[in-house]
Amino acid sequence: MSLTVLIVDDEDNARHNIGTFLTSQGYEVIGVATLNAARESIQRGNADIILLDVQLPDGYGPNLLEETALIVPRPPIILITAYGDIEMAVDAMRNGAHDFLQKPIQLAQLEKSIHRAGEIVTMRRELAHLRRVQHNQGDFIVGSTPAMTSVFHQAQRAAAASVSVLITGETGTGKEVLAGAIHTAGPRANKPFIAINCAAIQPTVLESELFGYEAGAFTGAEKRKHGLMETADGGILFLDEISSMPIEMQAKLLRAIEERAFRRVGGTNLIKVDVQILAASNRDLPNLISESKFREDLYYRLKVVDLHLPPLREHKQDIPELVGMFIRQNNPRMGLNITDVSPRAMQALMAHDWPGNVRELRNVIERAMLFCDEAVIDLSHLPAELHAQPV
């Protein structure tokens, strides 16, 4: 993920020399000469790391430590100090400074300090997104039928190889959960898992969501935004309902995947990323290709491994195992101690065709548990449409 270093120094040569070095190391650089200009850049979100001189024309640099204390996450601040300012620098460290460097700056020391700060920024971003992205990897990943065991075996191999995967299946079969399981089982397990539903986002917004944008790229873009592909760097980007992606956007996605790089909307810098792409669709992509609604080259680029989740009606033998899993998951959350399902209730569950697939089954079991006052779920606890079936 590309990081932006804000250099705050009133000496033109210092800004130029430090900026040139950091750019050569792969960082984006913004240079300003005053505290006020620094504040403006920070407010626009254009500062992942701040390299801050102590004496500035319009104020005392370390004051910025107090001003940024409430920013979440707070950009690491590295102070540039003159000889004799060590006591001040130590005091600044107590107030939240990340590090301090003495003038004249040694580039080797600068590189180490910036690198350590960058690791902190990256870790914070990953933790924030891991907390936000709730993906229950174990929810639907059970099943002993040949169809399901075959899917699990292929998914494990795809996870280990870290290749692109196309997951197909009807709505509710557990495509996102399978993607989460691939994330958990692979070498990227400790990196971000970022999911986006392409059908839920307006086509005009999708590009900026995926690739981010620069401040001023369009009306309302007041500060830089990191896109989901950049946020997923090192981890996995899951593109749900990929069939809904506009054809023009498909071309941009294909180029980003092949080049492992992209530009933010309104930006010129090429941002390199290492992202494993998982995509899912409940529609027939080859049919969409024949209708010129989906790019054939993107289709083959995504389906290095092709996993198909069968509808629940085709592997009903897995229903008892799924029901048991849902009961075990819901018991502690709902404060219950349900232990079993009666034979006639299980017979009704097995007789249903489950148009909503595993998701529908999960919801039915949760509802049944809500209305069950005993230790065993019976037919009376199931929805009316299941009562009407022959048992």
C-alpha positions in Angstrom: 0.0 0.0 0.0 1.4 3.4 -1.0 2.0 5.7 2.0 2.1 9.5 1.9 4.8 11.4 3.9 4.0 15.0 4.7 7.3 17.0 5.0 6.9 20.1 7.1 10.1 22.2 6.7 10.6 25.8 5.7 14.0 25.1 4.0 13.4 24.5 0.3 16.5 22.4 -0.1 15.7 20.1 2.8 12.1 19.5 1.5 13.5 18.8 -2.0 16.3 16.5 -0.9 14.3 14.5 1.6 11.3 14.3 -0.8 13.5 13.1 -3.7 14.9 10.3 -1.5 11.5 9.2 -0.1 10.0 9.2 -3.6 12.8 6.9 -4.7 11.8 4.5 -1.9 8.2 4.3 -3.1 6.5 6.8 -0.9 4.2 9.6 -2.0 5.5 12.9 -0.8 3.9 16.3 0.0 6.1 19.2 1.1 4.9 22.3 2.9 6.7 25.1 4.6 4.3 26.2 7.4 2.2 24.8 10.2 -1.0 26.1 8.6 -0.2 24.3 5.4 0.5 21.2 7.3 -2.9 21.5 9.1 -4.7 21.8 5.8 -3.0 18.7 4.4 -3.8 16.7 7.6 -7.5 17.8 7.4 -7.7 16.6 3.8 -6.3 13.2 4.9 -3.1 13.6 3.0 -0.7 12.6 5.7 0.0 9.0 6.7 3.3 9.9 8.2 4.5 13.5 9.2 8.1 14.6 9.1 8.1 17.8 11.2 10.6 20.5 11.7 10.6 22.1 15.2 11.1 25.8 14.3 8.6 27.0 11.6 7.8 30.6 10.4 4.3 30.5 11.8 4.7 28.5 15.0 6.4 25.8 17.1 6.3 22.4 15.3 5.7 20.2 18.4 2.4 22.0 19.0 1.1 19.7 16.2 1.4 16.8 18.6 -1.4 18.1 20.8 -3.5 19.1 17.8 -3.4 15.7 16.2 -3.9 13.8 19.5 -7.6 13.2 18.8 -7.2 12.0 15.2 -8.0 8.3 14.8 -5.8 6.8 13.6 -3.2 9.5 14.5 -0.4 9.9 11.9 3.1 9.0 13.3 5.1 12.2 13.7 8.9 12.2 13.3 10.5 15.4 14.6 13.5 17.0 12.8 15.6 18.6 15.6 18.7 20.8 15.6 21.7 20.0 17.8 21.0 20.8 21.4 17.3 20.0 21.2 17.5 16.5 22.6 15.7 17.4 25.8 12.9 18.9 23.8 12.8 15.8 21.6 12.6 13.4 24.5 9.7 15.5 26.0 8.0 15.3 22.6 8.3 11.6 22.6 6.5 11.5 25.9 3.7 13.5 24.2 3.3 11.0 21.4 6.0 11.7 18.8 7.0 8.5 17.0 10.7 9.4 16.7 13.2 12.3 16.2 16.1 12.8 13.8 18.9 15.3 14.3 20.1 17.7 11.6 21.8 17.1 9.3 19.6 14.1 8.6 21.3 10.8 7.7 19.3 9.1 4.9 19.9 5.6 6.4 18.4 6.7 9.7 15.5 8.5 7.9 14.7 5.3 5.9 14.6 3.2 9.1 12.4 5.6 11.0 10.0 6.1 8.1 9.8 2.3 7.6 9.0 1.7 11.3 6.3 4.4 11.1 4.9 2.8 7.9 4.6 -0.5 9.6 2.5 1.1 12.4 0.2 2.8 9.8 -0.3 -0.5 7.9 -1.0 -2.5 11.0 -3.6 0.1 12.2 -5.4 0.0 8.8 -5.4 -3.8 8.8 -6.8 -4.0 12.3 -9.4 -1.4 11.6 -10.7 -3.3 8.6 -10.5 -6.7 10.2 -12.8 -5.3 13.0 -15.2 -3.8 10.4 -15.4 -6.7 8.1 -17.6 -9.3 9.8 -17.2 -12.5 7.9 -18.1 -15.6 9.9 -15.8 -18.1 8.1 -17.3 -21.2 9.7 -21.1 -20.5 9.1 -21.8 -22.6 6.1 -18.6 -24.6 5.6 -19.8 -28.0 6.7 -21.0 -30.9 4.6 -20.0 -34.5 4.0 -21.6 -35.1 0.7 -19.3 -35.7 -2.3 -20.3 -32.4 -3.9 -19.4 -30.4 -0.8 -16.2 -32.3 0.1 -15.0 -31.7 -3.5 -15.5 -28.0 -3.1 -13.7 -27.9 0.2 -10.7 -29.8 -1.2 -10.4 -27.5 -4.2 -10.8 -24.4 -2.0 -8.0 -25.5 0.3 -5.7 -25.9 -2.7 -6.7 -22.5 -4.1 -6.0 -20.9 -0.7 -2.5 -22.4 -0.5 -1.6 -21.3 -4.0 -3.0 -17.8 -3.4 -4.5 -17.7 -7.0 -7.6 -16.0 -8.3 -10.9 -17.9 -7.6 -14.3 -17.6 -9.2 -17.1 -18.9 -6.9 -20.5 -19.6 -8.5 -23.8 -20.7 -7.0 -27.3 -19.6 -6.3 -28.1 -16.8 -3.8 -27.7 -18.1 -0.3 -25.4 -21.0 -1.0 -22.6 -19.4 1.1 -20.2 -17.9 -1.5 -18.9 -15.1 0.7 -18.4 -17.6 3.6 -16.4 -19.9 1.3 -14.3 -16.9 0.3 -13.7 -16.2 4.0 -12.7 -19.8 4.5 -10.2 -19.5 1.7 -8.8 -16.4 3.4 -8.5 -18.2 6.8 -6.9 -21.3 5.3 -4.3 -19.5 3.2 -1.0 -17.6 3.7 -2.9 -14.3 3.8 -4.9 -15.2 6.9 -3.3 -12.5 9.0 -3.9 -9.9 6.2 -7.1 -8.0 5.3 -10.2 -9.7 3.9 -12.1 -6.9 2.1 -15.5 -7.6 0.6 -17.5 -5.5 -1.8 -20.9 -6.2 -3.3 -20.7 -4.9 -6.9 -24.5 -5.0 -7.2 -25.1 -2.8 -4.2 -22.9 0.2 -5.4 -23.9 2.6 -8.1 -21.8 2.1 -11.3 -20.5 5.7 -11.1 -19.2 5.2 -7.6 -17.7 1.7 -8.0 -14.4 2.9 -9.5 -13.7 5.3 -6.6 -14.7 2.6 -4.1 -12.2 0.1 -5.6 -9.3 2.4 -6.5 -9.9 5.4 -4.2 -9.5 9.0 -5.3 -7.4 12.1 -4.7 -8.6 15.3 -3.1 -10.3 17.4 -5.7 -10.9 14.6 -8.1 -14.5 15.4 -8.3 -17.1 17.5 -6.6 -17.3 16.5 -2.9 -13.9 14.8 -2.9 -12.5 17.0 -0.1 -9.7 14.6 0.9 -7.9 11.6 -0.4 -9.6 8.3 0.0 -7.8 4.9 -0.1 -9.7 2.4 -2.2 -10.6 -1.1 -1.2 -7.9 -2.6 -3.5 -5.3 -0.5 -1.7 -6.7 -1.4 1.7 -6.6 -5.1 0.8 -2.9 -5.0 -0.1 -1.2 -8.2 1.1 -4.6 -9.8 1.6 -7.8 -10.7 -0.3 -10.3 -8.6 -2.2 -13.7 -10.4 -2.5 -15.8 -9.1 -5.4 -19.3 -10.3 -4.8 -21.9 -10.3 -7.7 -19.1 -9.5 -10.2 -21.6 -9.9 -13.0 -23.2 -6.6 -12.0 -19.9 -4.7 -12.7 -20.3 -2.3 -15.7 -18.3 -3.4 -18.8 -16.1 -0.3 -18.7 -15.2 -1.0 -15.1 -14.4 -4.6 -16.0 -11.6 -3.4 -18.3 -10.1 -1.3 -15.6 -10.3 -4.1 -13.1 -8.6 -6.5 -15.6 -5.8 -4.1 -16.1 -5.3 -3.6 -12.4 -5.2 -7.4 -11.8 -2.7 -8.0 -14.6 -0.4 -5.2 -13.7 -0.9 -5.5 -10.0 -1.1 -1.7 -10.0 -3.6 1.1 -10.5 -4.1 4.8 -10.2 -6.6 6.5 -7.9 -9.3 8.5 -9.5 -7.8 11.9 -10.3 -4.3 10.7 -9.5 -1.2 10.2 -11.6 1.0 8.0 -9.3 0.9 4.2 -10.1 0.1 2.3 -6.9 1.5 -1.3 -6.7 -0.4 -3.9 -4.7 -0.3 -7.6 -3.9 -3.9 -8.7 -3.7 -5.5 -12.1 -4.2 -8.8 -11.7 -6.1 -11.8 -13.8 -5.2 -15.0 -13.2 -7.2 -18.5 -14.6 -6.9 -21.6 -14.6 -9.1 -25.1 -16.1 -9.0 -25.5 -15.6 -12.7 -24.3 -17.5 -15.8 -21.2 -15.6 -16.8 -20.6 -17.5 -20.1 -24.1 -16.6 -21.1 -23.4 -12.9 -20.2 -20.2 -13.1 -22.3 -22.3 -14.3 -25.3 -24.5 -11.2 -24.7 -21.4 -8.9 -24.6 -22.3 -8.1 -21.0 -19.2 -9.6 -19.4 -15.6 -9.6 -20.7 -14.3 -13.0 -21.7 -10.7 -12.1 -20.9 -11.7 -11.0 -17.3 -13.7 -14.2 -16.9 -10.7 -16.4 -17.7 -8.4 -14.2 -15.6 -10.7 -14.7 -12.6 -11.4 -18.4 -12.9 -7.9 -19.8 -12.4 -9.8 -21.9 -9.9 -13.6 -22.3 -10.5 -15.6 -23.4 -7.4 -19.3 -24.1 -7.7 -21.5 -24.3 -4.6 -24.5 -26.6 -5.3 -28.0 -25.5 -4.1 -29.1 -27.1 -0.9 -31.8 -29.1 -2.6 -29.0 -31.1 -4.3 -27.2 -32.0 -1.1 -30.0 -32.4 1.5 -28.0 -35.1 3.3 -26.0 -32.2 4.8 -29.1 -30.6 6.4 -28.7 -32.4 9.8 -25.1 -31.4 10.1 -25.9 -27.8 9.1 -28.8 -27.7 11.6 -26.6 -28.9 14.4 -24.0 -26.3 13.6 -26.5 -23.5 13.6 -27.9 -24.6 16.9 -24.4 -24.7 18.5 -23.6 -21.2 17.1 -26.9 -19.7 18.3 -27.2 -21.2 21.8 -24.6 -18.9 23.5 -25.7 -15.9 21.5 -29.4 -16.4 22.3 -28.8 -17.6 25.9 -30.4 -21.0 25.1 -29.5 -24.7 25.7 -31.3 -26.4 22.8 -29.8 -29.9 22.2 -31.8 -31.5 19.4 -34.5 -31.5 16.7 -37.4 -33.9 16.8 -37.7 -36.6 14.1 -40.8 -35.0 12.6 -39.2 -31.5 12.6 -36.1 -33.0 10.8 -38.4 -34.8 8.4 -40.0 -31.5 7.5 -36.7 -29.8 7.1 -35.5 -32.6 4.8 -38.7 -32.4 2.7 -38.4 -28.6 2.0 -36.8 -27.5 -1.3 -35.0 -24.5 0.2 -35.1 -21.9 -2.6 -33.1 -19.6 -0.3 -30.5 -22.4 0.2 -28.4 -22.5 3.3 -29.1 -18.9 4.3 -32.8 -19.8 4.4 -32.1 -22.8 6.5 -30.0 -20.7 8.9 -32.9 -18.2 9.3 -35.5 -21.0 9.8 -33.4 -22.5 12.6 -32.8 -19.2 14.3 -36.6 -18.5 14.2 -37.4 -21.9 15.6 -35.0 -21.4 18.5 -36.5 -18.1 19.3 -40.0 -19.7 19.8 -38.7 -22.9 21.4 -39.1 -23.1 25.2 -37.9 -26.7 25.4 -34.6 -28.5 24.7 -35.8 -29.9 21.4 -37.0 -28.1 18.3 -40.3 -29.6 17.2 -42.5 -29.2 14.1 -44.6 -26.5 15.8 -41.6 -24.3 16.1 -41.0 -24.3 12.3 -42.6 -21.8 9.9 -46.1 -22.6 8.6 -44.9 -23.4 5.0 -42.9 -26.3 6.4 -45.9 -27.6 8.4 -47.9 -28.0 5.2 -45.4 -30.5 3.7 -46.1 -34.2 4.1 -44.1 -35.5 7.1 
